[in-house]
Amino acid sequence: MGLIRLGTELRQELKLTPQLLQSVELLQMNSQDLLDYLNQVSEENPLVEQTDLSELHRAYEALRQKVHWINGGLPEDGHGAMPDRGAADRETESLSAFLCDQLERRRLPKPLLALCRYLAELVDEEGRLCQEDLDGVADLKIPQALVQQALETLQSLEPAGVGARSLSECLLLQLARQADARPLDMEIVRRFLPDLGKKHYGLIARELQVTPEDVRAAEKRIAALDPCPGRSFQPPEPTLYVRPDIFIAELDGKLQVILNDYYLPRVSISQYYVRLLKESDDPETRAYLREKMQQAKWLLNSLERRGSTLRLCAESILETQYAFFAGQSTELCPMTMAALAEQLNLHPSTISRATREKYLQCRQGTYPLRYFFSRALGEQGPSQQTVKLRLLELIRQEDRRHPLSDQKLTELLEQQGIRIARRTVAKYRMELHLGSAAARRRE
């Protein structure tokens, strides 16, 4: 049995106090999240008082008169909220409900109908069935003949291709329903779909003993099919409304940073409760108001620090990327968060939080704040964004019948003074969602 000892130790620890934690949370909030947070705090803390926004609205309208392209503030009604949209009943408009409605009209035997309805519930959002689900049905001791009959029944429903177990089967089901379906199309889908995606026309033509022109014609017909027939039943993605946190505009002949806080309520400490705190004789009331007073002061301090940090970051971005904002160039200078943190004497995590999900609007458009951070290619080379723009321009100007290979693109960039490896060109090309030379070739 070991001895129990007592000892003292001197060390430093950094603990997140409630004030520091609140400051960090406010810093990483975007404009809409901050608005919601301030409204919530105003409801929970009676000492936090919101001022009238009418003066801010007039200031914003005055700014819009000077800078015509600004449209990232208040809507035309000035209430700062987006109109609500009616929500459709997705249960009655779902793919499974649509399939079950068709099954009810078929007058199928009850065992077959029940199994078909079960399979209809297993269809995923793309309209396909997972083979593992079908294997699970087999484990229920259901006769294989009945499972196959239910699968064929499900695949005969609308939309064409529903209930397929793979992309190839989905396309084959659609081709089978066409009155003018061609055996070549079905054979390509059945055996050579991956090769068709890679545009290996010569290989497919040799195997099927047809011409490459026949394969290209078949590719156009196959491309007209729907690979995900169930997607039309999915609700559309919600519209994301972006409100810029920062404007960079030319005022009085000079580019300036403007924080877009025209729609945020000005918060202050209620003087009524300040007097009540001084005059109240109830210890419980005084303790409650004292706690809320401290929270209100923390909030005001955190808001001030958030605004000053955002302004410092934006001013440094403006200074570094001045040629871009002035319209003199579309290329960005190399800039990293670590370098900005060192310049502003802040921690890199602070810069990361300050630029997270924030947007900047300038004359050129609205950009994520992190768009303006681009690493240099090498120690003294241009930014990665510059290289991508040059690469995109070369591909746009190429002859579509003889597209440039990655090696040729590397040589052309070197002629412009950009030394870069071929594999890096391929990497940037894929990040720009551009195909290889074979994929870009057009007859």
Long-range contacts (C-beta under 8 A, 24 or more apart in sequence): 18-298, 19-298, 19-301, 19-302, 22-298, 22-299, 22-302, 23-298, 23-301, 23-302, 23-305, 23-306, 24-353, 26-302, 26-303, 26-305, 26-306, 27-302, 27-305, 27-306, 27-309, 27-350, 27-353, 27-354, 28-353, 28-354, 28-356, 28-357, 29-306, 30-243, 30-245, 30-356, 30-357, 30-358, 30-359, 31-243, 31-244, 31-245, 31-260, 31-261, 31-263, 31-264, 31-358, 32-241, 32-243, 34-264, 34-306, 35-80, 35-263, 35-264, 38-264, 38-265, 38-267, 39-265, 41-267, 41-299, 42-265, 42-267, 45-292, 45-295, 45-296, 45-299, 46-270, 46-273, 46-292, 47-269, 47-270, 47-273, 47-274, 47-289, 47-292, 47-293, 47-295, 47-296, 48-267, 48-268, 48-269, 48-270, 48-296, 48-299, 49-267, 49-268, 49-269, 49-270, 50-265, 50-266, 50-267, 51-265, 51-266, 51-267, 51-268, 53-78, 53-80, 53-263, 53-265, 56-261, 56-262, 56-263, 56-264, 56-266, 57-262, 59-262, 60-262, 60-263, 63-247, 63-249, 63-258, 63-262, 66-249, 66-251, 67-247, 67-249, 67-250, 67-251, 69-363, 70-247, 70-249, 70-361, 72-242, 72-243, 72-244, 72-247, 72-260, 72-359, 72-361, 72-366, 73-243, 73-260, 73-262, 73-263, 74-262, 74-263, 80-263, 82-241, 88-235, 90-235, 93-233, 94-233, 95-123, 95-125, 95-127, 95-162, 95-230, 95-233, 96-120, 96-121, 96-123, 98-158, 98-233, 99-123, 99-154, 99-157, 99-162, 102-157, 102-158, 103-153, 103-157, 106-153, 108-153, 111-146, 112-146, 112-149, 112-150, 112-153, 115-142, 115-146, 115-147, 115-150, 116-150, 116-153, 116-154, 119-150, 119-151, 119-154, 119-163, 120-154, 123-154, 123-162, 123-163, 123-230, 124-230, 125-230, 125-231, 125-233, 125-234, 126-227, 126-228, 126-229, 126-230, 126-231, 127-159, 127-161, 127-162, 127-163, 127-164, 127-170, 127-228, 127-229, 127-230, 127-231, 128-162, 128-163, 128-164, 128-165, 128-166, 128-170, 128-230, 129-154, 129-163, 129-164, 129-165, 130-165, 131-165, 134-165, 159-226, 159-229, 159-230, 159-232, 160-226, 160-229, 161-225, 161-226, 161-229, 162-229, 162-230, 167-193, 167-227, 168-193, 170-227, 170-229, 171-222, 171-225, 171-227, 174-225, 174-226, 174-229, 175-225, 182-218, 182-221, 184-208, 184-210, 184-214, 184-218, 185-218, 185-221, 185-222, 188-215, 188-218, 188-219, 188-222, 189-222, 196-222, 198-438, 198-439, 199-438, 199-439, 199-441, 216-443, 242-359, 242-366, 243-359, 244-359, 244-360, 244-361, 244-366, 245-310, 245-358, 245-359, 245-360, 245-369, 246-310, 246-314, 246-358, 246-359, 246-360, 246-361, 246-369, 247-360, 247-361, 247-362, 248-314, 248-318, 248-325, 248-360, 248-361, 248-362, 249-362, 249-363, 250-363, 255-318, 255-322, 255-325, 255-326, 257-311, 257-314, 257-315, 257-318, 259-307, 259-310, 259-311, 259-314, 260-361, 261-307, 267-296, 267-299, 267-300, 267-303, 268-300, 269-293, 269-296, 269-297, 269-300, 306-354, 309-346, 309-350, 309-354, 310-354, 310-358, 312-344, 313-340, 313-344, 313-351, 313-354, 313-355, 313-369, 314-360, 314-369, 316-340, 316-343, 316-344, 317-360, 317-369, 317-372, 320-372, 321-372, 324-364, 324-372, 325-362, 325-363, 325-364, 327-363, 327-364, 330-389, 331-382, 331-383, 331-385, 331-386, 331-389, 332-372, 332-374, 332-383, 332-385, 332-386, 333-383, 334-374, 334-375, 334-376, 334-381, 334-382, 334-383, 335-372, 335-373, 335-374, 335-383, 336-373, 336-375, 337-373, 340-373, 377-418, 377-420, 378-419, 381-418, 381-419, 382-418, 384-428, 387-413, 387-418, 387-420, 387-428, 388-428, 388-431, 388-432, 390-416, 390-418, 391-425, 391-428, 391-429, 391-432, 392-432, 392-434, 395-429, 395-434, 395-440, 398-440, 400-440, 400-441, 400-442, 401-441, 401-442, 401-443, 402-441, 403-437, 403-438, 403-440, 403-441, 404-437, 405-437, 406-436, 406-437
